[in-house]
Amino acid sequence: MKSTLIFFTFIFSIMAAAELKNKPGPLPHPAQEKAGFQFEYEFGRPIRPDEMTYNKYRKLHMQEAVKMNLPPEAVGDGMDTWHWWVGVDNPGFWIDLSKLTAGSHNYTNLRLDLLRLLMIVPRQDRFKLLGLINDPDAVAADKPDQFGMTIDRMKDGTLQWDPEKFGYSSGVIGLQIFKNEKFDPKHWDAKKYIEGGGEYMQAPYKVGMACVFCHVSFNPVNPPKNPAEPQWQNITSSFGNQYLREGMAFGLSLKDKSIIYHYLKTQEPGTSETSRFPTDSINNPTNINAIVRLRERLKEAHVEEITPAQAELIKSIYNNAGINLDNIGGALGGTAEHPTMKVPHILTDGADSMGILMASVRVYVNEGLMHDDWYSSWPLNFFDIKNSLRRGFKPKEFDIMGKERVGNTPWVQTERRMPNMATFLMSYDSFPLKEAKDIKNENGPAKDGIDYISTDQALLKKGKIVFAENCASCHSSKRPDPYPTDVLQQKKAWVDLVLKKDFLEGNYLSDDERHSVLEIGTNIQRAMGTNAMEGWTWGQMSSQTYKNMRKPIIQLIDRAPDGSERPLYNPLTGNYDIHFKGHAAFYRTPTLVSIWATAPYFHNNSLGRYTGDPSVHGRMAAYLDGMEKLLWPEKRDGIKSIKVTDHVTSLPDIFPGIIAHHKGFDDMNLEIMELPAGTPVNLLMNLNPKHAPLLIGAYLKGVLGGKARTQYKSLVNRRREAGIEAMKKKMLELNTCPDFIEDRGHTFGAKLTDDEKFALVEYMKYF
Amino acid sequence: MKVLVLVVGLGVGSLSLAADHTVKMKSLSYDPKVVNIKVGDSVEWVNESYTEHSASADDKKTFDTGMVEPKKKSKKIKFTHGGSFTFHCSVHGPTMNGTIVVEQ
């Protein structure tokens, strides 16, 4: 083990100061001046000459970027930001969550603690259990460090940046370790820290999250032999981690009695619940999509209206970031009174609608940037529940215009890093199946990508025609030009275009448009999210066009196999009888680039089998299953895709705190209000916390069955089930989004013949 | 004339006392961290680590070794003035720091 000295920023000892007074030198280095406590960062084994490191990976990527006419230095700088920048202060967010969920006051039983996670899940188990991707530049610690902590060590020779700015690798790509200035060695006990309870201890390290944490992936065309120990040549930084079990990373310490455990366990791999903390009271994780062919995507940008105040904000941001007002990532236009922006639609519902720079910094807020201010915008602020109660769980806008950009704030510093980061993200094109080399081991047949591809020209031509006639109008960034007005002529024009040899070249394979959920027919929960609407946390970051599109109240429907409309499915009755009205909602067309490698499908990763296998073999198995379920809807899970508990669960631990302020429930024991196994998770998770007292009231009414309130104690043991049933009905009545079937909709291919479907599946392997 | 001889003599004496000092560049530190030298002495940095380092004066003007590759050493830097000169690695920032104390 190599070791070196790192200085903590504690008060310099009196002794050292006295010594300095007596001698003419040396003077302390500025970094030492604040320090007094030292610890040694212990590196792991030295790098080997033949090993790929991040630095080499970075250099190779910069060389590739030159071929795409991108400035290599900007790409390299943007790559560093993507990999290591934690928005200055987001480690503080994760410490706050750790503090909230570690002490004896912890009412949630959750342990939201990334540092603890790094220690309790060994390196060799992280991918298997949580889908985390290990940093090839690190190795497992072979013994605890001086603080009794076993965190992966960086290989000696791999640290090629300033650790004060970018931190040290934690061993997991996207989680960076920093020294914690608040650490007090006198009160430190590593074992107690892991166990939790008691008084919270500040740990010697803090953990920050970078964008790559969610977006990193194994390279589809060069998968790792051992997913727990990938090499850099097996990594690609922006394809999206389809294996990430974000829910379980948070819920690891929970027991199956907890409804929150089931909420986290049933979160699909490869999704992120970005409205988990600033909750919109809808359980709506969204897929971490692949960022590919960004330049072509930006050409599909749409002009949207913004307010004059938003235009001024954008001008100020662009000025700070040193980019032109007409930059391709979000060009300002219109007039002073009616300003516009030409923007790509970001996020699955297209809510991020003020350009790439704004969307990128918004992601940093989601990771904890400016967290102290962000908390106050949350309807349910876990750090100040009394305040949330006082304001009736109403959200607020995260105030970029008024507060977050005053001075050199983390937001402002992060803005300046975004243009290069966007340039870096433009440097990814696609991952062609024909180039994929599979791992050769006992886990699967040694077939490379080329072995899965059909060269039957008649079959492929058929597939192209099916695609042209049924898919291309949404799933292509190239369009017939001129575009005929006659419908039949349009079909022909599409076929002519798709049959061209270069149709797939530089094609983003999406129109980047928002389409109504009534048209798409997929589960509406994500599209119904409210965080980008006026008055909500991201209200200042979405266009007026988006907000106006969302305003109408509409009837939300499911569709029967024959395409006819029907109400939403009711898991309590087993019938399609939920008549639900809500705000108009939309999904942006996803790209189909490298679709062979991105299954399962839909915005919620709910369509198709999750294989958890990053090999070419594993990806193809997922592709074929996903495509089969896409085109043959009768093979889908349907009502089996509803997220349900598989254990008796209790109400969320937060309930007692909420109803404590309401009269009439003092004699009620919430612990006995157990929900049976098989209860739909979203029956409860799609509720506004303000409704908690109504649920308890429904339970009470159910138990009483018309009898006097004074009879409760004598009735509760006999009539508990009646109480639970009444409460479940109330949950459905109050549900913010009662759409339970996850894999429904997008049945456009259902009426194709089997031959046409098979041909389409073969053609799309070329995407 | 006598004055001139004295000056030359002092000069020769000074030259004869000038010494070379070596600072090792480790993974993320300098060894020794603080070097006490005399005016006229020289310092060279030997990179014993697995990655590039520099020794760059914090004041951005007194000295800068430039990048020193692993297993290589820097050019010698001669210190002609007294004072305390803090330095750091331009790759690894203030975490990797040291001080040269030059006595008159």
HADDOCK unambig.tbl for C-alpha pairs under 7 A between the chains (distance, minus, plus):
assign (segid A and resid 4 and name CA) (segid B and resid 27 and name CA) 6.46 0.50 0.50
assign (segid A and resid 4 and name CA) (segid B and resid 28 and name CA) 5.56 0.50 0.50
assign (segid A and resid 4 and name CA) (segid B and resid 29 and name CA) 5.83 0.50 0.50
assign (segid A and resid 5 and name CA) (segid B and resid 29 and name CA) 6.36 0.50 0.50
assign (segid A and resid 6 and name CA) (segid B and resid 95 and name CA) 6.31 0.50 0.50
assign (segid A and resid 25 and name CA) (segid B and resid 84 and name CA) 6.94 0.50 0.50
assign (segid A and resid 25 and name CA) (segid B and resid 101 and name CA) 6.29 0.50 0.50
assign (segid A and resid 26 and name CA) (segid B and resid 34 and name CA) 6.82 0.50 0.50
assign (segid A and resid 26 and name CA) (segid B and resid 84 and name CA) 6.55 0.50 0.50
assign (segid A and resid 26 and name CA) (segid B and resid 99 and name CA) 6.84 0.50 0.50
assign (segid A and resid 26 and name CA) (segid B and resid 101 and name CA) 5.81 0.50 0.50
assign (segid A and resid 27 and name CA) (segid B and resid 84 and name CA) 6.68 0.50 0.50
assign (segid A and resid 29 and name CA) (segid B and resid 86 and name CA) 5.90 0.50 0.50
assign (segid A and resid 29 and name CA) (segid B and resid 97 and name CA) 6.91 0.50 0.50
assign (segid A and resid 29 and name CA) (segid B and resid 98 and name CA) 6.84 0.50 0.50
assign (segid A and resid 29 and name CA) (segid B and resid 99 and name CA) 6.94 0.50 0.50
assign (segid A and resid 31 and name CA) (segid B and resid 94 and name CA) 5.98 0.50 0.50
assign (segid A and resid 31 and name CA) (segid B and resid 95 and name CA) 6.81 0.50 0.50
assign (segid A and resid 46 and name CA) (segid B and resid 50 and name CA) 6.99 0.50 0.50
assign (segid A and resid 156 and name CA) (segid B and resid 27 and name CA) 6.79 0.50 0.50
assign (segid A and resid 156 and name CA) (segid B and resid 50 and name CA) 6.48 0.50 0.50
assign (segid A and resid 157 and name CA) (segid B and resid 27 and name CA) 6.93 0.50 0.50
assign (segid A and resid 157 and name CA) (segid B and resid 49 and name CA) 6.97 0.50 0.50
assign (segid A and resid 157 and name CA) (segid B and resid 50 and name CA) 4.38 0.50 0.50
assign (segid A and resid 157 and name CA) (segid B and resid 51 and name CA) 4.77 0.50 0.50
assign (segid A and resid 160 and name CA) (segid B and resid 91 and name CA) 6.33 0.50 0.50
assign (segid A and resid 160 and name CA) (segid B and resid 92 and name CA) 6.67 0.50 0.50
assign (segid A and resid 161 and name CA) (segid B and resid 91 and name CA) 5.46 0.50 0.50
assign (segid A and resid 161 and name CA) (segid B and resid 92 and name CA) 5.07 0.50 0.50
assign (segid A and resid 162 and name CA) (segid B and resid 91 and name CA) 6.15 0.50 0.50
assign (segid A and resid 162 and name CA) (segid B and resid 92 and name CA) 3.97 0.50 0.50
assign (segid A and resid 162 and name CA) (segid B and resid 93 and name CA) 4.86 0.50 0.50
assign (segid A and resid 163 and name CA) (segid B and resid 92 and name CA) 6.53 0.50 0.50
assign (segid A and resid 164 and name CA) (segid B and resid 95 and name CA) 6.89 0.50 0.50
